[in-house]
């Protein structure tokens, strides 16, 4: 029941909420296994992707956020990073009869930014959306069980108060994933906060971040899950001018397969894809509504250079 979720925030970070069980698809590839490029392409297509509920951003990402890869969402406070993560936590559960993954999510909250009421609002909007789309018997039958209670019961929430607890949870995660094979999304919101708040030794922070980067990459590929990490912004001086750039330095920047920067441009909120192996640099206007992350009904903007 979702009413138990607020109390989980106050418990020891190893406390997990409960959810349904199921089967997991095979991982992208195993160590020492020889595969052809065609086989790898077929496996990646089978992994699927997670819709953001912004049709323009999904189109720019070739279908949504990829499963089996690491996506980093960067931005200043208040721009919508957590809102997008909450949207993805609901969208990962869209039933297969509607083209979704019908899976579960682990949400690691390091800032205390998980707001239950926002999840309830987003989930209600998604349920209402697919209730209107249901046309055949299978889809209508699916809507009998795709409801608020099922959505909230499939979000496993962990509160990490510092980088030590975050590292401990990541070490315990493989065992948890074996017990919960339907988990296909891991959210860490955010990775920067515990390292910037509680660790002043830069050399130690760099070493720990390198280890964490290797962990999340391995987690995504070995367990065939999408890893979504939020990151803060910091100021960098270049040519006597200050620029906002993702925090944690250049080395951390290599951890993600895809990097999206959420930012304000005037009065418009813009999601800029600045790193991707298969997408051009593109900026999409979006908005945060009472129902969640949505299109701003504006055309795409092609960026002329990377940040």
C-alpha positions in Angstrom: 0.0 0.0 0.0 1.3 3.5 -0.9 0.5 4.8 2.6 3.6 3.0 3.9 6.0 4.8 1.5 6.5 8.0 3.6 7.6 5.9 6.6 10.2 4.2 4.5 12.0 7.5 4.1 12.6 7.6 7.8 13.9 4.1 8.1 17.4 2.6 7.7 18.3 2.8 3.9 18.3 -1.0 3.6 14.5 -1.0 4.1 12.8 -1.8 0.8 9.1 -1.7 0.0 7.5 -4.8 -1.5 6.4 -5.6 -5.0 5.4 -8.3 -7.4 7.7 -10.9 -8.8 8.4 -11.9 -12.4 11.0 -12.8 -14.9 13.9 -10.7 -16.3 15.2 -10.7 -19.8 18.7 -12.0 -20.4 21.5 -9.4 -20.1 23.0 -7.7 -23.1 26.1 -9.9 -23.1 28.3 -12.0 -20.8 32.0 -11.6 -20.1 34.0 -13.8 -22.5 31.0 -14.3 -24.8 31.6 -13.7 -28.5 28.6 -12.1 -30.3 28.2 -10.6 -33.7 27.2 -7.0 -34.2 23.8 -8.2 -35.6 23.2 -10.3 -32.5 24.1 -7.3 -30.3 21.7 -5.1 -32.3 18.9 -7.6 -31.9 19.5 -7.8 -28.1 19.5 -4.1 -27.7 16.2 -3.8 -29.6 14.7 -6.5 -27.3 15.7 -4.5 -24.2 13.3 -1.7 -25.2 13.2 1.9 -23.9 11.2 3.9 -21.3 9.0 6.7 -22.5 9.4 10.1 -20.9 5.8 11.1 -21.8 7.3 13.9 -24.0 6.8 12.7 -27.5 9.4 15.1 -28.8 12.1 14.0 -26.4 11.2 10.3 -27.0 11.6 10.9 -30.7 15.0 12.6 -30.2 16.1 9.7 -28.1 15.0 7.1 -30.7 12.1 5.9 -28.6 12.9 6.9 -25.0 15.6 6.2 -22.4 17.4 3.0 -23.3 17.4 -0.1 -21.0 20.8 -1.5 -20.4 22.5 1.9 -20.5 23.3 4.7 -18.1 21.5 8.1 -18.6 22.6 11.2 -16.7 20.1 14.0 -16.2 21.8 17.3 -15.2 20.4 20.6 -14.2 20.1 23.4 -11.7 17.7 23.1 -8.7 14.1 23.4 -9.6 14.4 22.6 -13.3 12.6 19.3 -13.1 15.2 16.5 -12.7 13.3 14.7 -9.9 10.0 15.2 -11.7 11.4 13.4 -14.8 12.7 10.6 -12.6 9.3 10.2 -10.9 7.7 10.2 -14.4 10.1 7.4 -15.5 9.4 5.4 -12.3 5.7 5.3 -13.3 6.3 4.9 -17.1 8.5 1.8 -16.6 5.3 0.0 -15.4 3.2 0.7 -18.5 1.7 -2.7 -19.5 3.0 -4.7 -22.4 -0.4 -4.6 -24.1 0.2 -0.8 -24.5 3.8 -1.3 -25.7 5.4 -0.7 -22.3 7.9 -2.8 -20.2 5.5 -3.7 -17.3 8.5 -3.6 -14.9 9.5 -2.3 -11.5 11.9 0.4 -10.3 14.4 1.1 -7.5 14.5 4.7 -6.5 17.6 5.7 -4.4 16.9 9.1 -2.9 20.0 11.0 -1.5 18.4 14.4 -1.1 15.0 13.6 0.4 13.4 14.9 -2.8 11.0 11.9 -3.3 7.5 13.4 -2.9 4.8 10.9 -2.6 2.0 13.2 -3.7 3.8 13.9 -7.0 4.1 10.2 -7.7 0.3 9.8 -6.9 -0.5 12.7 -9.3 1.7 11.3 -12.1 0.4 7.7 -11.6 -3.2 8.9 -11.7 -2.6 10.8 -15.0 -0.9 7.8 -16.6 -3.7 5.4 -15.5 -6.3 7.9 -16.9 -4.4 8.2 -20.2 -4.2 4.5 -20.9 -7.8 3.9 -19.7 -8.9 6.2 -22.5 -6.6 4.4 -25.0 -7.8 0.9 -24.2 -9.7 -0.5 -27.2 -9.5 -4.3 -27.2 -10.2 -7.0 -24.6 -6.6 -7.5 -23.6 -6.0 -3.8 -22.9 -9.3 -3.4 -21.0 -8.4 -6.5 -18.9 -5.0 -5.0 -18.2 -6.5 -1.8 -16.9 -8.2 -3.9 -14.1 -4.8 -4.4 -12.5 -2.9 -1.3 -13.7 -4.0 1.1 -11.1 -2.6 3.4 -8.4 -2.0 0.7 -5.8 -0.1 -1.6 -8.2 2.0 1.3 -9.5 3.1 2.4 -6.0 3.7 -1.2 -4.8 6.3 -1.6 -7.7 8.4 1.4 -6.7 11.1 0.3 -4.2 12.4 3.3 -2.3 15.7 3.6 -0.6 16.9 6.7 1.4 20.6 7.2 1.4 21.9 9.9 3.8 25.5 10.0 2.6 28.0 8.5 0.1 28.8 5.6 2.5 25.1 4.5 2.6 24.9 5.0 -1.2 27.9 2.8 -1.8 26.5 0.2 0.6 23.2 0.0 -1.1 24.8 -0.4 -4.5 26.9 -3.3 -3.1 23.7 -5.0 -1.9 21.8 -4.3 -5.1 22.8 -7.4 -7.1 21.3 -9.7 -4.5 18.1 -7.6 -4.4 17.9 -7.8 -8.2 18.1 -11.5 -8.2 15.2 -11.6 -5.8 13.2 -9.0 -7.8 13.8 -10.0 -11.5 11.2 -7.6 -12.8 13.2 -4.5 -11.8 14.3 -2.8 -15.0 15.1 0.8 -13.8 17.4 2.1 -11.2 17.2 5.8 -10.3 19.8 7.6 -8.2 18.6 11.1 -7.3 21.2 12.6 -7.0 24.7 11.3 -7.2 26.3 14.7 -6.6 24.7 15.7 -3.4 26.3 13.1 -1.0 29.8 13.5 -2.5 29.7 17.3 -2.6 28.2 17.7 0.9 30.1 15.1 2.9 33.5 14.6 1.1 36.0 17.5 0.9 39.0 15.3 -0.1 39.1 15.8 -3.9 41.4 12.9 -4.6 39.4 10.5 -2.5 36.2 11.8 -4.1 37.6 11.1 -7.5 38.6 7.6 -6.7 35.2 6.8 -5.1 33.4 8.3 -8.1 35.4 6.2 -10.5 34.4 3.1 -8.6 30.8 4.2 -8.5 30.8 4.8 -12.3 32.1 1.3 -12.9 29.4 -0.1 -10.6 26.5 1.5 -12.4 27.8 0.7 -15.8 28.2 -3.0 -14.8 24.8 -2.9 -13.2 23.1 -1.7 -16.4 24.8 -4.2 -18.6 24.9 -7.3 -16.4 21.4 -7.0 -15.1 19.8 -5.4 -18.2 18.4 -2.4 -16.4 18.2 1.3 -17.3 20.2 3.4 -14.8 19.1 7.0 -14.5 21.3 9.3 -12.4 20.7 13.0 -11.7 23.6 15.4 -11.3 23.9 19.0 -10.2 25.5 21.9 -12.1 28.6 23.9 -11.1 30.4 27.0 -12.4 33.5 26.7 -14.5 35.7 29.7 -15.6 36.7 29.6 -19.2 38.1 32.6 -21.2 37.4 34.9 -18.2 33.7 33.9 -18.3 31.7 31.6 -16.1 29.7 28.7 -17.5 27.4 26.3 -15.9 28.5 22.7 -16.4 27.6 19.3 -14.9 29.2 18.8 -11.5 31.8 16.1 -10.5 34.3 16.7 -13.2 35.3 15.3 -16.6 36.1 11.8 -15.4 32.5 11.3 -14.1 31.2 12.6 -17.4 32.4 9.3 -19.0 30.1 7.2 -16.8 26.9 7.8 -18.7 26.0 6.7 -22.2 23.6 9.6 -22.6 23.7 13.0 -20.9 20.6 15.3 -20.9 20.8 18.8 -19.4 17.6 20.4 -18.2 17.8 24.1 -18.2 15.9 27.4 -18.5 16.3 29.5 -21.6 14.4 32.6 -20.9 10.9 31.5 -19.8 11.2 28.1 -21.6 12.3 24.9 -20.0 14.6 23.0 -22.4 16.0 19.4 -22.4 19.3 19.4 -24.3 20.8 16.1 -25.4 24.5 16.8 -25.2 25.9 13.3 -25.2 24.5 10.3 -27.0 26.0 7.5 -29.3 23.0 7.6 -31.6 21.3 11.0 -31.3 22.3 14.4 -32.7 22.6 17.3 -30.3 19.1 18.5 -29.9 17.1 20.7 -27.5 13.5 19.9 -26.8 11.1 22.3 -25.0 9.2 20.7 -22.2 7.0 21.6 -19.2 6.3 20.3 -15.8 2.5 20.1 -15.3 0.3 18.8 -12.5 0.2 15.5 -14.4 4.0 15.2 -14.9 6.7 15.7 -17.5 5.1 16.8 -20.8 5.8 18.4 -24.2 5.6 22.2 -24.4 4.1 21.9 -27.9 7.0 23.6 -29.5 9.3 22.5 -32.5 12.6 21.0 -31.9 15.7 23.2 -31.7 19.0 21.8 -33.2 22.0 22.9 -31.2 25.0 24.2 -33.1 27.5 23.1 -30.5 27.9 21.0 -27.3 28.1 22.5 -23.9 
